[in-house]
Amino acid sequence: MSFRREEALRILAIAVMMASLASAVSDLALRLVPAFQPAPLVGLAFLVCLEGVAADRMARQLPDSNARTRFHIIEWVVILLVLRLVLALSQGLAVFAATAERWLGSPVALVDWGLATAALLLLLVWFLGVQMARAFEALEPPLDVAPPKDSAAYYAWSTRPQSAESGEGWQALVKYFLGGGVLLLLASGLARLDIQAMLSLRNPALAGIVGNALLY
């Protein structure tokens, strides 16, 4: 598996976009939970996006659907374990030591609402990153020479997206780009929204503008 320079730059740009989305959602979480540490989750979102694109490329080289499913299951088990450790370590070593003791006594304690919420965010950036990378791949001209049929790369080549001629590649790219942008703007707006001012009747014009903009 290898990436050309232009392709690698595009993937890095996608990862930066996903980190920006994670940052906006983390700002909203910080408002709801003041003790939340957003920086580790934002960095992890950047890495998960890069990993997801590379893992998707590797998984598509596996000709068996069951093998691809097992590959992604193992991938996400590792991601969740890393996420659990990052969330615990972000609270400090003393808290991590106490939390680790609780995990040893009750493995069920590994899963909580914080982990579930952060995992959903990582799943979102992982999915958006993979789909945008696939859309860019679909826009590239097809390779003139196919890899050897007995090679692992042949299956990925034969099943690569080929929707550039019909415009589906651009449609998918625009859809996921705009979808991620809407989520980013919504999270950023909610993170900075003054609920009391919006509900106050002293300035109904401002409240209506802000509320309607976020609702739209």
KACORPE-V904358 format. One record per pair of residues at least 4 apart in sequence whose ideal C-beta (glycine too) atoms are under 6 Angstrom apart, sorted by sequence separation. I is the first residue (numbers start at 1). GAP is how many residues later the second one is. D is the distance in Angstrom with one decimal. If there is no record, write none. Layout:
BEGIN
i: [I:I]
gap: [GAP:GAP]
d: [D:D]
END
This chain:
BEGIN
i: [3:22:29:38:44:48:51:85:91:111:115:122:125:147:153:167:173:174:189:204:207:208:3:62:149:163:164:30:62:103:147:163:29:89:102:103:147:30:88:59:198:147:88:146:26:59:198:198:26:26:23:22:55:19:22:138:137:138:139:189:19:84:138:18:19:134:139:15:18:84:138:15:135:15:83:135:135:11:44:132:131:40:128:40:128:37:1:1:48:52:56:49:53:41:52:53:48:52:45:49:53:61:63:61:61:25:60:22:18:18:14:14:11:10:21:28:24:31:25:28:21:24:28:24:27]
gap: [4:4:4:4:4:4:4:4:4:4:4:4:4:4:4:4:4:4:4:4:4:4:5:5:5:5:5:6:6:6:6:6:7:7:7:7:7:8:8:9:9:10:11:11:12:12:12:13:15:16:19:20:20:23:23:23:24:25:25:25:26:26:26:27:27:27:30:31:31:31:31:34:34:35:35:37:38:42:42:44:45:46:48:50:52:53:56:57:74:74:74:76:76:77:77:77:78:78:80:80:80:91:92:94:95:96:96:103:107:111:115:118:122:126:159:159:160:160:162:162:163:163:163:164:164]
d: [4.6:6.0:5.9:5.8:5.9:6.0:5.8:6.0:4.0:5.7:6.0:5.9:5.9:4.9:5.9:5.9:5.9:6.0:5.9:6.0:5.8:5.8:4.4:4.4:5.1:3.5:4.7:5.0:4.9:5.5:4.2:4.7:5.2:5.4:5.0:5.5:4.7:5.5:4.7:4.7:4.5:5.3:5.1:5.7:3.3:4.9:5.7:5.6:5.6:5.8:4.8:4.9:5.3:5.4:3.5:3.5:5.6:4.6:4.8:4.9:5.3:5.9:5.5:5.7:4.1:5.5:4.5:5.0:4.2:5.9:3.5:4.2:5.3:5.0:5.8:4.2:3.9:5.2:5.7:5.1:5.0:4.9:5.5:4.6:5.3:4.2:5.4:5.7:5.0:4.1:4.8:5.3:5.8:5.8:5.3:6.0:5.4:5.0:4.8:3.7:4.4:4.5:4.5:5.9:4.4:5.6:4.4:5.8:3.9:5.1:5.2:5.1:5.9:5.4:5.6:4.9:4.8:5.4:4.7:5.3:4.9:4.0:4.1:4.6:4.0]
END
